[in-house]
């Protein structure tokens, strides 16, 4: 079983390579929730995520002959970058197998840190099988992303930093993929103060740890489906699960919509860009997945910021839709001069803003002498959307909401 001393030793071992990241109070999210919400900003770590901690600690435990053999690992992206940078700094050759659909930004970053990338498989598990084949073929040392005590100990140094910077903390909320992060953090925090609550969060579309925690045995999923690619694993690790059962208080889940909303709010209100996995801890607080008292001090770990720009664009748009800030409507009007102006005047009178208009006389489902119009509109919230639709329908426009 991973010990507190393992984490304490890891802190000294990774010093000089790993940054101590900020922990800041969020007035915005404290007001929204009624609790005292602090954000552990691990997205500001080198490589943009916490994985550098565990990778550095593990590589520094290698013998000289193991260093000469080189290392291989599998990763959805963040562990890949951590291993690539840690290996390069230690002058160790690294090969990283990533799923074929890994974000381009993470693949490019891994290669930029000095790793050799092999794309294979549809998810982490398939990439891992290929990495083990390379391990045997090239006699390399396999560095597991989470099922390794040295990796867990390195990640656990985040827990030491949280307790140093916020000794009054009541609850620490941590994302879970394979479980190495929360296993290390829980070991550190419970070693310093057993009364601090440690809560794990998973995406509902990749909830192996939640199901395993509930059943008190490891449950492997057939498939995973979530925007939080950094925690999209079908099976929690054996070694982390031993620690989680003993030291984690509960495990909850959040939906992709709730994760997207947390990402959007962090961008808009805190000017912080996080990836899907990095937003899950805050999403759990905002969505009410974690029960808490209003006088409670809660630390949400923002574990990484390596989100692909294309994914970020989609997530932000979905966040606007969910919050009623963007709507796409379809209607039909008479194909005559001034008809479109009459429609837009009603929109302007309701203080909505037009992003775009598509005007189509040839749509199959409309009669001759009519035109189909699709409107992309900026709105101010759900009530404003309802007000706008009511006004349009009162003026005789049939309305279909597309998004």
C-alpha positions in Angstrom: 0.0 0.0 0.0 1.2 3.5 -0.9 2.5 5.3 2.2 2.6 8.9 3.3 6.4 8.6 3.4 6.4 7.6 -0.3 4.7 10.9 -1.2 7.0 12.9 1.1 10.1 11.4 -0.5 8.6 12.1 -3.9 8.3 15.8 -3.2 12.1 16.1 -2.7 12.8 13.9 -5.7 10.8 16.0 -8.2 11.9 19.4 -6.9 13.5 21.4 -9.7 11.5 19.8 -12.4 8.0 20.3 -11.2 6.4 23.6 -10.2 4.4 24.3 -7.1 1.1 25.5 -8.6 -1.1 28.2 -7.2 -4.2 27.7 -5.0 -6.6 30.6 -5.2 -10.0 31.4 -3.8 -12.8 32.0 -6.4 -15.2 34.7 -5.4 -17.4 33.8 -8.4 -17.8 30.1 -7.5 -18.0 30.8 -3.8 -21.0 33.1 -4.4 -22.6 30.6 -6.8 -22.4 27.7 -4.3 -22.4 29.4 -0.9 -19.3 27.5 0.1 -15.7 28.8 0.3 -14.4 27.4 -3.1 -10.7 27.3 -3.8 -9.1 26.2 -7.1 -5.9 24.3 -7.2 -4.5 25.5 -10.6 -2.5 22.4 -11.7 -3.2 23.4 -15.3 -0.3 25.8 -14.8 2.1 22.9 -14.3 4.8 22.4 -16.9 3.3 20.4 -19.8 -0.1 21.8 -18.7 -1.1 19.0 -16.4 -0.3 17.1 -13.2 1.2 14.1 -15.0 4.7 15.5 -15.0 4.9 14.8 -11.2 4.4 11.1 -11.4 6.4 10.7 -14.5 9.4 12.5 -13.0 9.3 10.6 -9.8 9.1 7.2 -11.6 11.9 8.0 -14.0 14.1 9.1 -11.1 13.7 5.7 -9.6 15.2 3.9 -12.7 18.5 2.1 -12.4 21.3 3.0 -14.8 20.6 -0.1 -16.9 16.9 0.7 -17.1 17.7 4.2 -18.1 19.9 2.9 -21.0 17.0 0.6 -22.1 14.6 3.5 -22.6 11.0 3.7 -21.5 7.6 3.2 -23.2 4.2 4.1 -22.1 0.6 4.5 -23.2 -1.4 7.7 -22.7 -4.4 9.7 -23.9 -2.2 12.8 -23.8 -1.2 14.3 -20.5 0.9 11.3 -19.2 2.5 11.3 -22.7 3.7 14.8 -22.3 4.9 14.2 -18.7 6.9 11.2 -19.6 8.4 12.9 -22.7 9.6 15.9 -20.8 10.7 13.9 -17.7 12.6 11.4 -19.9 14.3 14.2 -22.0 15.5 15.9 -18.8 16.9 12.7 -17.6 18.5 11.9 -21.0 16.3 8.8 -21.3 14.8 7.7 -24.7 11.0 7.5 -24.6 8.3 6.0 -26.9 4.7 6.9 -26.2 1.7 5.1 -27.7 -1.4 7.3 -28.0 -4.9 6.4 -29.3 -5.4 7.2 -32.9 -7.9 9.9 -32.1 -5.8 11.7 -29.5 -6.1 15.5 -29.8 -3.6 16.8 -32.3 -2.4 19.4 -29.8 -1.4 16.7 -27.3 0.4 14.7 -30.0 2.4 17.7 -31.2 3.2 18.7 -27.6 4.5 15.2 -26.8 6.8 15.2 -29.8 7.9 18.7 -28.9 9.0 17.5 -25.5 11.2 14.8 -27.1 9.0 11.7 -27.1 8.6 9.4 -30.1 4.8 9.0 -30.7 3.1 5.9 -32.0 -0.6 6.2 -32.8 -2.6 3.0 -32.2 -6.1 1.9 -31.1 -9.4 3.6 -30.4 -8.8 4.3 -26.7 -6.3 4.1 -23.9 -6.7 0.3 -23.4 -5.9 -0.5 -27.0 -2.9 1.9 -26.9 -1.7 0.2 -23.7 -1.7 -3.2 -25.3 0.5 -1.9 -28.2 2.8 -0.2 -25.7 3.3 -3.6 -23.9 4.2 -5.2 -27.2 6.8 -2.5 -27.8 8.1 -3.2 -24.2 8.7 -6.8 -25.1 10.0 -6.2 -28.7 12.5 -3.4 -27.7 13.3 -4.5 -24.1 12.1 -1.1 -22.8 10.8 -0.2 -19.3 7.1 0.3 -19.2 5.9 3.3 -17.3 2.3 2.9 -16.3 0.1 6.0 -16.3 -1.5 5.3 -13.0 -1.0 1.7 -11.7 2.4 2.3 -10.2 3.3 3.3 -6.7 6.1 5.8 -7.8 3.7 7.5 -10.2 1.0 7.7 -7.5 3.5 9.1 -5.0 4.5 11.8 -7.5 0.9 12.8 -8.1 0.3 12.8 -4.3 2.6 15.8 -3.9 -0.4 17.9 -5.0 -2.0 16.9 -1.7 1.0 18.2 0.3 0.8 21.5 -1.5 -2.9 21.8 -0.9 -2.4 21.2 2.8 0.5 23.7 3.0 -1.5 26.4 1.2 -5.0 25.7 2.7 -4.7 24.0 6.1 -8.3 24.9 6.8 -9.6 22.8 4.0 -12.6 20.6 4.7 -13.1 18.8 1.3 -10.8 18.1 -1.6 -12.4 17.1 -4.9 -10.2 15.2 -7.4 -10.8 13.9 -11.0 -10.5 10.1 -11.5 -9.4 8.3 -14.6 -7.2 5.4 -13.7 -7.0 6.5 -10.1 -3.3 7.2 -9.6 -4.0 11.0 -9.0 -6.6 10.6 -6.3 -4.7 7.7 -4.7 -1.7 9.8 -4.2 -3.6 12.9 -3.1 -5.7 11.0 -0.6 -2.6 9.3 0.9 -1.0 12.7 1.4 -4.1 14.4 2.8 -5.2 11.7 5.1 -1.6 11.3 6.3 -1.7 15.0 7.4 -5.4 15.3 8.5 -7.7 12.2 8.5 -10.7 14.4 8.9 -10.4 16.1 5.5 -12.9 14.6 3.1 -11.5 13.4 -0.2 -14.1 13.0 -3.0 -13.4 11.6 -6.5 -15.2 12.6 -9.7 -15.7 10.8 -12.9 -17.5 11.6 -16.2 -20.7 9.5 -16.3 -19.6 8.1 -19.6 -16.4 6.7 -18.2 -17.4 5.7 -14.6 -15.3 2.6 -13.9 -14.1 4.0 -10.5 -17.6 5.0 -9.4 -19.0 1.6 -10.2 -16.0 -0.1 -8.6 -16.3 2.0 -5.5 -20.0 1.1 -5.2 -19.4 -2.6 -5.8 -16.2 -2.8 -3.7 -14.5 -4.6 -6.6 -13.1 -3.4 -9.9 -15.6 -3.1 -12.7 -14.3 -2.8 -16.3 -16.5 -1.0 -18.8 -17.1 -2.2 -22.4 -16.8 1.3 -23.8 -16.2 4.9 -22.7 -17.8 8.1 -24.1 -17.0 11.5 -22.7 -15.5 14.8 -23.7 -13.1 14.4 -20.8 -10.5 12.4 -22.8 -7.9 12.6 -20.0 -10.0 10.4 -17.8 -11.6 8.2 -20.4 -10.4 4.8 -19.1 -12.4 1.6 -19.1 -10.8 0.2 -15.9 -9.4 1.7 -12.8 -5.9 0.5 -11.7 -5.5 -2.3 -9.3 -3.1 -0.5 -7.0 -4.9 2.8 -7.0 -8.2 1.0 -6.2 -6.7 -0.5 -3.1 -5.9 3.0 -1.8 -9.2 4.5 -3.0 -11.2 1.9 -1.0 -9.3 2.8 2.1 -8.7 6.6 1.9 -11.3 8.1 -0.4 -14.7 9.1 1.1 -16.9 9.0 -1.9 -16.9 8.9 -5.7 -19.5 10.9 -7.8 -20.2 11.4 -11.5 -21.0 14.4 -13.7 -22.4 14.6 -17.2 -20.6 15.9 -20.2 -23.1 18.8 -20.3 -22.1 19.7 -16.7 -18.4 19.4 -17.6 -19.0 21.7 -20.6 -20.7 24.3 -18.4 -17.8 24.3 -15.9 -15.3 24.8 -18.8 -17.4 27.7 -20.1 -17.8 29.4 -16.8 -14.1 29.1 -16.0 -13.3 30.7 -19.3 -15.8 33.5 -19.0 -15.6 34.3 -15.3 -12.1 33.2 -14.2 -10.2 33.5 -17.6 -9.0 30.0 -17.1 -8.9 27.4 -19.9 -9.1 23.8 -18.7 -9.6 20.5 -20.5 -12.6 18.2 -19.8 -10.9 16.1 -17.2 -9.6 19.3 -15.5 -13.1 20.7 -15.1 -14.8 17.7 -13.5 -14.0 18.6 -9.9 -15.5 22.0 -10.2 -18.4 20.6 -12.2 -19.3 18.3 -9.3 -19.6 21.3 -7.0 -21.6 23.4 -9.4 -23.9 20.6 -10.4 -24.6 19.6 -6.8 -23.1 16.1 -7.2 -21.1 16.7 -4.0 -23.0 17.6 -0.8 -21.5 20.3 1.3 -22.3 22.8 4.1 -22.3 26.5 3.3 -19.5 27.2 5.7 -17.3 24.5 4.1 -13.9 25.2 2.5 -13.7 23.2 -0.7 -10.6 22.7 -2.9 -11.4 21.7 -6.5 -8.4 20.4 -8.4 -8.2 21.8 -12.0 -5.9 19.0 -13.1 -5.0 20.0 -16.6 -5.5 22.6 -19.4 -4.5 20.7 -22.5 -7.7 21.1 -24.5 -7.7 20.9 -28.2 -8.9 24.3 -29.7 -11.5 22.6 -31.9 -12.9 20.8 -28.8 -12.9 24.1 -26.8 -14.8 25.8 -29.6 -17.5 23.1 -29.5 -17.7 23.1 -25.7 -18.0 26.8 -25.5 -20.8 26.8 -28.0 -22.6 24.1 -26.1 -22.2 26.0 -22.9 -23.8 29.1 -24.5 -26.7 27.0 -25.7 -27.2 25.4 -22.3 -27.1 28.8 -20.5 -29.6 30.3 -23.0 -27.0 32.6 -24.5 -27.2 31.3 -28.0 -30.2 29.9 -29.9 -30.9 28.7 -33.5 -34.5 29.1 -34.6 -36.3 28.2 -37.9 -39.4 29.9 -39.2 -41.3 30.5 -42.4 -42.4 33.8 -43.8 -44.0 35.2 -47.0 -41.6 35.7 -49.8 -42.2 39.4 -50.4 -40.3 42.6 -50.0 -40.0 43.7 -46.4 -40.9 40.4 -44.9 -37.4 39.7 -43.6 -37.2 43.2 -42.2 -40.4 42.7 -40.3 -39.0 39.6 -38.8 -35.7 41.2 -37.7 -37.6 44.2 -36.3 -39.4 41.9 -33.8 -36.0 40.3 -32.9 -34.5 43.8 -32.4 -37.5 44.9 -30.3 -36.8 41.9 -28.0 -33.2 42.9 -27.7 -31.8 39.8 -29.3 -28.7 40.0 -31.6 -28.4 38.3 -35.0 -25.3 36.3 -35.6 -26.4 35.0 -38.9 -29.4 34.4 -41.2 -30.1 31.7 -43.9 -32.9 32.6 -46.3 -34.1 29.7 -48.5 -36.9 29.9 -51.1 -36.3 26.3 -52.3 -36.8 24.3 -49.1 -39.0 21.3 -49.8 -41.3 21.6 -46.8 -42.7 25.1 -47.6 -45.3 26.3 -50.0 -44.8 28.4 -53.1 -44.5 32.1 -52.2 -42.8 31.3 -48.9 -39.3 31.3 -47.6 -37.6 29.3 -44.9 -35.4 31.3 -42.5 -32.9 30.0 -40.0 -31.6 32.5 -37.4 -28.5 32.3 -35.3 -29.2 34.6 -32.3 -27.4 35.9 -29.2 -29.7 35.9 -26.2 -29.4 36.7 -22.5 -30.7 33.5 -20.9 -33.5 31.0 -20.9 -36.2 33.5 -19.9 -35.1 35.8 -22.7 -35.3 32.9 -25.2 -38.9 32.1 -24.0 -39.8 35.8 -24.3 -38.5 36.0 -27.9 -40.2 32.9 -29.1 -43.5 34.0 -27.5 -43.2 37.3 -29.3 -42.5 35.7 -32.6 -45.4 33.3 -32.3 -47.8 36.0 -31.3 -46.9 37.8 -34.5 -47.8 34.7 -36.6 -44.4 33.1 -37.1 -44.2 29.3 -36.6 -41.0 28.6 -34.6 -38.9 25.5 -34.4 -35.9 25.6 -32.1 -32.9 23.8 -33.7 -30.5 24.2 -30.8 
